[in-house]
Amino acid sequence: MKHRVALVTGSTSGIGQAIALRLASEGYSVVFHSRSSVETGERLASQYDTASYFQADLSDQDESKDLIKKVKSKYGRLDVVVNNAALRLVWSIISRRRRPKSGVGFMRLTSLLKLRVCKTYQR
């Protein structure tokens, strides 16, 4: 039987890493992901025979779609997606409004979250 394939976004640290490692220990083929922690992602993936790592900026719709395509191309399937990645909001004391650290506008952030949760993964 083929391993079930799980993509865990934001899985090079914290809760995402713990989820990915648990799934790997349960026998899943895990795809580690991050926006920028390439070295850590590759190191984590190298610990398991069926794991891999892909880098993608999920605030970019094209990169999000490409990530799914890469996973399906490598494994032929995608059974589980754990959407753990997040954009961190920083509070500006001067302007007193929240804004994403990456410089994306707050309204755009709301759209990105809807896109990532509802539209990124389509069979």
C-alpha positions as CSV (number, residue, x, y, z in Angstrom):
1,M,0.0,0.0,0.0
2,K,1.2,3.5,-0.8
3,H,1.9,5.9,2.0
4,R,-0.7,8.6,2.5
5,V,0.8,11.9,1.6
6,A,0.5,14.9,3.9
7,L,1.5,18.5,3.2
8,V,2.0,20.6,6.3
9,T,2.5,24.3,5.5
10,G,4.7,26.2,7.9
11,S,6.3,23.0,9.1
12,T,9.9,24.0,9.8
13,S,9.2,25.2,13.3
14,G,6.7,25.2,16.2
15,I,3.3,23.5,15.9
16,G,3.7,22.8,12.2
17,Q,6.9,21.0,12.8
18,A,5.4,18.9,15.6
19,I,2.5,18.0,13.4
20,A,4.7,17.0,10.4
21,L,7.0,14.9,12.6
22,R,4.0,13.2,14.2
23,L,2.6,12.4,10.8
24,A,5.9,11.1,9.6
25,S,6.2,8.8,12.7
26,E,2.7,7.5,11.9
27,G,3.9,6.4,8.4
28,Y,2.8,9.3,6.3
29,S,4.9,10.7,3.4
30,V,5.3,14.2,4.7
31,V,5.9,17.3,2.7
32,F,7.6,19.9,4.8
33,H,7.0,23.5,3.7
34,S,8.2,27.0,4.6
35,R,8.4,30.4,3.0
36,S,12.1,30.9,3.8
37,S,13.6,28.2,6.1
38,V,15.0,26.1,3.3
39,E,18.0,24.6,5.2
40,T,15.8,23.6,8.1
41,G,13.1,22.1,5.8
42,E,15.7,20.1,3.9
43,R,17.2,18.8,7.1
44,L,13.9,17.7,8.5
45,A,12.9,16.0,5.3
46,S,16.2,14.2,5.1
47,Q,15.3,12.4,8.3
48,Y,12.6,10.3,6.6
49,D,12.9,8.2,3.4
50,T,9.5,9.3,2.0
51,A,9.6,12.9,3.1
52,S,10.4,16.0,1.0
53,Y,10.6,19.7,1.4
54,F,9.2,22.5,-0.9
55,Q,9.6,26.2,-0.5
56,A,6.8,28.5,-1.4
57,D,5.4,31.9,-0.5
58,L,1.8,31.2,0.1
59,S,0.9,34.9,-0.1
60,D,1.5,34.4,-3.8
61,Q,-1.4,32.5,-5.5
62,D,0.8,31.1,-8.3
63,E,3.4,29.8,-5.8
64,S,0.5,28.2,-3.8
65,K,-0.8,26.4,-6.8
66,D,2.7,25.4,-7.9
67,L,3.3,23.9,-4.4
68,I,0.3,21.6,-4.8
69,K,1.3,20.7,-8.4
70,K,4.9,19.8,-7.1
71,V,3.5,17.5,-4.4
72,K,1.1,15.8,-6.8
73,S,3.9,15.4,-9.4
74,K,6.3,13.8,-6.9
75,Y,3.8,11.5,-5.1
76,G,0.9,11.2,-7.5
77,R,-1.5,12.1,-4.8
78,L,-2.2,14.4,-1.9
79,D,-4.3,13.0,1.0
80,V,-3.9,15.5,3.8
81,V,-3.3,19.3,3.9
82,V,-2.5,20.9,7.3
83,N,-2.7,24.7,6.6
84,N,-0.5,25.8,9.5
85,A,1.4,28.6,7.8
86,A,0.5,32.2,8.8
87,L,1.4,35.7,8.1
88,R,2.4,37.5,11.3
89,L,0.6,40.8,12.0
90,V,2.6,43.5,13.7
91,W,1.0,46.4,15.6
92,S,2.1,49.8,14.6
93,I,2.1,52.1,17.7
94,I,2.3,55.2,15.5
95,S,-0.6,54.4,13.1
96,R,-2.5,52.1,15.6
97,R,-3.5,49.7,12.8
98,R,-2.6,46.2,12.2
99,R,-0.6,45.3,9.1
100,P,1.1,42.2,7.9
101,K,4.9,42.1,8.4
102,S,5.3,41.3,4.7
103,G,3.9,44.6,3.7
104,V,0.6,43.3,2.3
105,G,-2.4,45.4,3.1
106,F,-4.9,44.2,5.8
107,M,-7.8,43.8,3.3
108,R,-5.5,41.8,1.0
109,L,-4.5,39.6,4.0
110,T,-8.2,38.8,4.6
111,S,-8.5,37.8,0.9
112,L,-5.3,35.7,1.1
113,L,-6.6,33.8,4.1
114,K,-9.9,33.0,2.3
115,L,-7.9,32.0,-0.8
116,R,-5.5,29.8,1.1
117,V,-8.2,28.0,3.1
118,C,-11.0,27.8,0.5
119,K,-9.4,27.8,-2.9
120,T,-5.8,26.7,-3.0
121,Y,-6.4,22.9,-2.7
122,Q,-8.8,21.8,-5.4
123,R,-9.0,18.3,-6.8
